């Protein structure tokens, strides 16, 4: 069925974890790409056919008549009715064919877009894995294990080398500006900088009253508060508070 190959590729993307990446499925990518190209060709053909059908339908609706008369020239009434019924039947059939082509074109177009999204998701997940791995290895692409390199495509291997080279250049330039005589730890704890100034916390152990930027807060066990991160981060670190739904 349409979209089955892309669905299999999306499932493989879902299997990519922080510590595992499957081998690059070149055959599956080829099948999805091939189907996508076929769908685009069919869409172009159906649009051309649809335009022709609409033009024919518009031309078929006109007939020669006497001035001031709504009936075709020189035809008996019975023959006129017969031809009128035939014309209406043909027009209905043509309209049904146009509607069917419209529906099929829409189906193909939606499937094509879904295939493209699955292809992008598959390669994006693999690129995410590579970036995370390279930062763990301090941007040393030569330290990628050989067993893992075998599971990468040649394009992914080139991407890893270029990504590591560009970020190493940027990292060295920043280090020279910020601390010329020292080196920054770019992978400390593997954590991203906090996004929110305020966080929601649950009190695990009684802390009593603390002074915050917004005044005095009584931190009793079992209560929850929405506080400035800098006011309570140390209490979270030592286990007195628990960060609720951390980002």
C-alpha beads as a LAMMPS data file, in Angstrom:
LAMMPS data file: protein, C-alpha beads

247 atoms
246 bonds

1 atom types
1 bond types

-500.0 500.0 xlo xhi
-500.0 500.0 ylo yhi
-500.0 500.0 zlo zhi

Masses

1 110.0

Atoms # bond

1 1 1 0.000 0.000 0.000
2 1 1 0.989 3.610 -0.433
3 1 1 3.170 4.891 2.391
4 1 1 4.090 1.456 3.795
5 1 1 7.786 1.873 2.974
6 1 1 7.886 5.280 4.659
7 1 1 6.138 3.823 7.711
8 1 1 8.872 1.179 8.051
9 1 1 11.517 3.895 7.808
10 1 1 9.777 5.950 10.513
11 1 1 9.764 2.899 12.796
12 1 1 13.516 2.543 12.323
13 1 1 13.968 6.206 13.247
14 1 1 12.050 5.555 16.454
15 1 1 14.478 2.744 17.346
16 1 1 17.415 5.178 17.471
17 1 1 18.381 5.686 21.130
18 1 1 21.024 7.685 22.957
19 1 1 23.336 4.670 23.053
20 1 1 22.365 2.825 19.863
21 1 1 21.942 3.536 16.177
22 1 1 20.940 0.892 13.620
23 1 1 22.804 0.478 10.346
24 1 1 21.853 3.000 7.676
25 1 1 19.053 1.392 5.670
26 1 1 20.032 2.481 2.184
27 1 1 17.587 0.080 0.518
28 1 1 14.599 1.375 2.499
29 1 1 15.546 4.984 1.768
30 1 1 15.795 4.099 -1.922
31 1 1 12.318 2.533 -1.900
32 1 1 10.735 5.570 -0.239
33 1 1 12.504 7.942 -2.628
34 1 1 11.450 5.844 -5.610
35 1 1 7.805 5.830 -4.514
36 1 1 7.904 9.586 -3.915
37 1 1 9.205 10.250 -7.410
38 1 1 6.545 7.961 -8.904
39 1 1 3.798 9.786 -6.989
40 1 1 5.016 13.150 -8.245
41 1 1 4.999 11.898 -11.850
42 1 1 1.450 10.572 -11.451
43 1 1 0.296 13.850 -9.890
44 1 1 1.626 15.806 -12.862
45 1 1 -0.109 13.408 -15.284
46 1 1 -3.436 13.567 -13.443
47 1 1 -3.378 17.360 -13.245
48 1 1 -2.780 17.542 -16.998
49 1 1 -5.623 15.046 -17.582
50 1 1 -7.877 17.006 -15.235
51 1 1 -7.244 20.269 -17.078
52 1 1 -8.079 18.572 -20.383
53 1 1 -11.293 17.068 -18.980
54 1 1 -12.446 20.412 -17.598
55 1 1 -11.769 22.124 -20.933
56 1 1 -13.682 19.397 -22.827
57 1 1 -16.608 19.693 -20.423
58 1 1 -16.782 23.434 -20.921
59 1 1 -16.689 23.091 -24.721
60 1 1 -19.352 20.345 -24.643
61 1 1 -21.842 22.604 -22.893
62 1 1 -22.211 24.922 -25.895
63 1 1 -24.447 24.200 -28.949
64 1 1 -25.572 26.063 -32.039
65 1 1 -29.075 27.633 -31.799
66 1 1 -31.370 29.955 -33.737
67 1 1 -31.228 33.542 -32.576
68 1 1 -33.851 33.917 -29.865
69 1 1 -34.308 30.123 -29.584
70 1 1 -33.033 27.818 -26.836
71 1 1 -33.251 24.673 -29.011
72 1 1 -30.551 23.369 -31.372
73 1 1 -31.073 24.225 -35.042
74 1 1 -33.112 21.900 -37.287
75 1 1 -33.746 18.950 -34.902
76 1 1 -37.147 17.293 -34.179
77 1 1 -38.328 17.570 -30.573
78 1 1 -37.886 13.839 -29.842
79 1 1 -34.377 13.843 -31.225
80 1 1 -33.647 16.996 -29.298
81 1 1 -34.714 15.341 -26.029
82 1 1 -32.681 12.218 -26.812
83 1 1 -29.580 14.221 -27.541
84 1 1 -30.160 16.349 -24.464
85 1 1 -30.384 13.231 -22.255
86 1 1 -27.245 11.818 -23.853
87 1 1 -25.422 15.102 -23.288
88 1 1 -26.532 15.198 -19.642
89 1 1 -25.369 11.602 -19.122
90 1 1 -21.998 12.350 -20.688
91 1 1 -21.680 15.498 -18.629
92 1 1 -22.465 13.611 -15.416
93 1 1 -19.923 10.917 -16.284
94 1 1 -17.309 13.553 -17.057
95 1 1 -18.040 15.333 -13.761
96 1 1 -17.734 12.059 -11.832
97 1 1 -14.417 11.348 -13.534
98 1 1 -13.143 14.825 -12.622
99 1 1 -14.142 14.357 -8.970
100 1 1 -12.472 10.934 -8.861
101 1 1 -9.279 12.358 -10.351
102 1 1 -9.349 15.186 -7.807
103 1 1 -9.630 12.715 -4.925
104 1 1 -6.858 10.497 -6.266
105 1 1 -4.581 13.489 -6.832
106 1 1 -5.150 14.645 -3.245
107 1 1 -4.367 11.153 -1.933
108 1 1 -1.123 10.973 -3.900
109 1 1 -0.112 14.470 -2.816
110 1 1 -0.704 13.753 0.885
111 1 1 1.210 10.470 0.619
112 1 1 4.090 12.234 -1.111
113 1 1 4.326 14.828 1.672
114 1 1 4.178 12.113 4.315
115 1 1 7.029 10.255 2.605
116 1 1 9.125 13.411 2.645
117 1 1 8.448 13.967 6.359
118 1 1 9.441 10.379 7.171
119 1 1 12.671 10.730 5.184
120 1 1 13.506 13.975 6.976
121 1 1 12.677 12.500 10.404
122 1 1 14.859 9.438 9.756
123 1 1 17.915 11.464 8.772
124 1 1 17.316 14.097 11.473
125 1 1 17.280 11.466 14.231
126 1 1 20.515 9.947 12.948
127 1 1 22.145 13.388 12.733
128 1 1 21.069 14.094 16.332
129 1 1 22.746 10.873 17.468
130 1 1 25.976 11.795 15.681
131 1 1 26.094 15.302 17.137
132 1 1 25.558 14.004 20.666
133 1 1 28.232 11.341 20.166
134 1 1 30.769 13.829 18.840
135 1 1 30.368 16.148 21.826
136 1 1 30.837 13.155 24.131
137 1 1 34.093 12.429 22.274
138 1 1 35.149 16.107 22.576
139 1 1 34.605 16.596 18.823
140 1 1 37.219 13.999 17.900
141 1 1 35.604 12.273 14.934
142 1 1 38.596 9.937 14.644
143 1 1 37.568 8.381 17.988
144 1 1 34.232 7.088 16.656
145 1 1 34.391 3.298 17.139
146 1 1 34.943 1.288 13.962
147 1 1 31.898 -0.879 14.739
148 1 1 29.729 2.247 14.773
149 1 1 31.296 3.732 11.646
150 1 1 30.232 0.617 9.750
151 1 1 26.605 1.454 10.567
152 1 1 26.902 4.942 9.041
153 1 1 26.473 5.873 5.407
154 1 1 29.370 7.568 3.605
155 1 1 27.423 10.856 3.705
156 1 1 26.954 10.540 7.478
157 1 1 30.668 9.894 7.952
158 1 1 31.462 13.035 5.951
159 1 1 28.857 14.972 7.968
160 1 1 30.458 13.839 11.250
161 1 1 33.931 14.941 10.130
162 1 1 32.722 18.337 8.880
163 1 1 30.580 18.955 11.980
164 1 1 33.486 18.127 14.294
165 1 1 35.917 20.311 12.318
166 1 1 33.648 23.370 12.219
167 1 1 32.703 23.166 15.900
168 1 1 36.294 22.549 16.962
169 1 1 37.328 25.731 15.165
170 1 1 34.518 27.668 16.847
171 1 1 35.266 26.131 20.268
172 1 1 38.964 27.009 20.067
173 1 1 38.174 30.585 19.056
174 1 1 35.802 31.013 22.029
175 1 1 38.315 29.492 24.459
176 1 1 41.045 31.857 23.261
177 1 1 38.747 34.828 23.923
178 1 1 37.312 33.737 27.298
179 1 1 40.274 31.998 28.921
180 1 1 43.528 32.194 26.930
181 1 1 45.486 30.300 29.599
182 1 1 42.906 27.602 30.362
183 1 1 40.491 25.199 28.665
184 1 1 36.721 25.113 29.047
185 1 1 34.887 21.885 29.857
186 1 1 32.335 21.862 27.062
187 1 1 30.702 18.605 28.135
188 1 1 30.407 19.163 31.884
189 1 1 27.669 16.869 33.233
190 1 1 26.321 16.609 29.675
191 1 1 23.575 19.108 30.594
192 1 1 22.105 21.948 28.590
193 1 1 21.863 25.412 30.153
194 1 1 18.551 26.061 31.962
195 1 1 15.808 27.655 29.847
196 1 1 13.446 28.967 32.543
197 1 1 14.152 31.610 35.191
198 1 1 11.369 30.240 37.410
199 1 1 10.822 26.583 38.280
200 1 1 8.184 24.626 40.170
201 1 1 9.524 22.729 43.187
202 1 1 8.092 20.296 45.746
203 1 1 9.460 20.447 49.317
204 1 1 10.861 17.055 50.410
205 1 1 12.345 18.175 53.755
206 1 1 11.332 21.149 55.883
207 1 1 13.525 24.145 55.080
208 1 1 11.752 26.783 57.110
209 1 1 11.553 30.318 55.822
210 1 1 13.894 31.577 53.117
211 1 1 14.312 35.034 51.670
212 1 1 13.800 35.290 47.915
213 1 1 13.749 38.179 45.461
214 1 1 9.972 38.307 45.879
215 1 1 9.913 38.113 49.655
216 1 1 9.889 35.465 52.393
217 1 1 8.675 31.937 51.543
218 1 1 7.953 29.183 54.070
219 1 1 9.126 25.855 52.649
220 1 1 7.196 23.159 54.521
221 1 1 7.396 19.493 53.551
222 1 1 4.729 18.462 51.036
223 1 1 4.097 21.957 49.667
224 1 1 4.831 23.146 46.126
225 1 1 6.096 26.540 45.051
226 1 1 6.945 28.427 41.856
227 1 1 10.182 30.221 42.616
228 1 1 13.159 31.859 40.982
229 1 1 15.688 29.213 40.012
230 1 1 18.661 30.992 41.572
231 1 1 16.857 31.202 44.975
232 1 1 16.329 27.454 45.376
233 1 1 18.801 25.711 43.062
234 1 1 21.156 24.879 45.932
235 1 1 18.271 23.292 47.886
236 1 1 17.389 21.162 44.865
237 1 1 21.014 20.053 44.577
238 1 1 21.229 18.829 48.194
239 1 1 17.847 17.074 47.965
240 1 1 15.650 19.278 50.121
241 1 1 13.536 20.280 47.143
242 1 1 12.470 18.340 44.073
243 1 1 12.150 19.960 40.668
244 1 1 8.653 19.189 39.340
245 1 1 8.549 18.409 35.598
246 1 1 12.118 19.510 34.873
247 1 1 12.782 20.578 31.253

Bonds

1 1 1 2
2 1 2 3
3 1 3 4
4 1 4 5
5 1 5 6
6 1 6 7
7 1 7 8
8 1 8 9
9 1 9 10
10 1 10 11
11 1 11 12
12 1 12 13
13 1 13 14
14 1 14 15
15 1 15 16
16 1 16 17
17 1 17 18
18 1 18 19
19 1 19 20
20 1 20 21
21 1 21 22
22 1 22 23
23 1 23 24
24 1 24 25
25 1 25 26
26 1 26 27
27 1 27 28
28 1 28 29
29 1 29 30
30 1 30 31
31 1 31 32
32 1 32 33
33 1 33 34
34 1 34 35
35 1 35 36
36 1 36 37
37 1 37 38
38 1 38 39
39 1 39 40
40 1 40 41
41 1 41 42
42 1 42 43
43 1 43 44
44 1 44 45
45 1 45 46
46 1 46 47
47 1 47 48
48 1 48 49
49 1 49 50
50 1 50 51
51 1 51 52
52 1 52 53
53 1 53 54
54 1 54 55
55 1 55 56
56 1 56 57
57 1 57 58
58 1 58 59
59 1 59 60
60 1 60 61
61 1 61 62
62 1 62 63
63 1 63 64
64 1 64 65
65 1 65 66
66 1 66 67
67 1 67 68
68 1 68 69
69 1 69 70
70 1 70 71
71 1 71 72
72 1 72 73
73 1 73 74
74 1 74 75
75 1 75 76
76 1 76 77
77 1 77 78
78 1 78 79
79 1 79 80
80 1 80 81
81 1 81 82
82 1 82 83
83 1 83 84
84 1 84 85
85 1 85 86
86 1 86 87
87 1 87 88
88 1 88 89
89 1 89 90
90 1 90 91
91 1 91 92
92 1 92 93
93 1 93 94
94 1 94 95
95 1 95 96
96 1 96 97
97 1 97 98
98 1 98 99
99 1 99 100
100 1 100 101
101 1 101 102
102 1 102 103
103 1 103 104
104 1 104 105
105 1 105 106
106 1 106 107
107 1 107 108
108 1 108 109
109 1 109 110
110 1 110 111
111 1 111 112
112 1 112 113
113 1 113 114
114 1 114 115
115 1 115 116
116 1 116 117
117 1 117 118
118 1 118 119
119 1 119 120
120 1 120 121
121 1 121 122
122 1 122 123
123 1 123 124
124 1 124 125
125 1 125 126
126 1 126 127
127 1 127 128
128 1 128 129
129 1 129 130
130 1 130 131
131 1 131 132
132 1 132 133
133 1 133 134
134 1 134 135
135 1 135 136
136 1 136 137
137 1 137 138
138 1 138 139
139 1 139 140
140 1 140 141
141 1 141 142
142 1 142 143
143 1 143 144
144 1 144 145
145 1 145 146
146 1 146 147
147 1 147 148
148 1 148 149
149 1 149 150
150 1 150 151
151 1 151 152
152 1 152 153
153 1 153 154
154 1 154 155
155 1 155 156
156 1 156 157
157 1 157 158
158 1 158 159
159 1 159 160
160 1 160 161
161 1 161 162
162 1 162 163
163 1 163 164
164 1 164 165
165 1 165 166
166 1 166 167
167 1 167 168
168 1 168 169
169 1 169 170
170 1 170 171
171 1 171 172
172 1 172 173
173 1 173 174
174 1 174 175
175 1 175 176
176 1 176 177
177 1 177 178
178 1 178 179
179 1 179 180
180 1 180 181
181 1 181 182
182 1 182 183
183 1 183 184
184 1 184 185
185 1 185 186
186 1 186 187
187 1 187 188
188 1 188 189
189 1 189 190
190 1 190 191
191 1 191 192
192 1 192 193
193 1 193 194
194 1 194 195
195 1 195 196
196 1 196 197
197 1 197 198
198 1 198 199
199 1 199 200
200 1 200 201
201 1 201 202
202 1 202 203
203 1 203 204
204 1 204 205
205 1 205 206
206 1 206 207
207 1 207 208
208 1 208 209
209 1 209 210
210 1 210 211
211 1 211 212
212 1 212 213
213 1 213 214
214 1 214 215
215 1 215 216
216 1 216 217
217 1 217 218
218 1 218 219
219 1 219 220
220 1 220 221
221 1 221 222
222 1 222 223
223 1 223 224
224 1 224 225
225 1 225 226
226 1 226 227
227 1 227 228
228 1 228 229
229 1 229 230
230 1 230 231
231 1 231 232
232 1 232 233
233 1 233 234
234 1 234 235
235 1 235 236
236 1 236 237
237 1 237 238
238 1 238 239
239 1 239 240
240 1 240 241
241 1 241 242
242 1 242 243
243 1 243 244
244 1 244 245
245 1 245 246
246 1 246 247
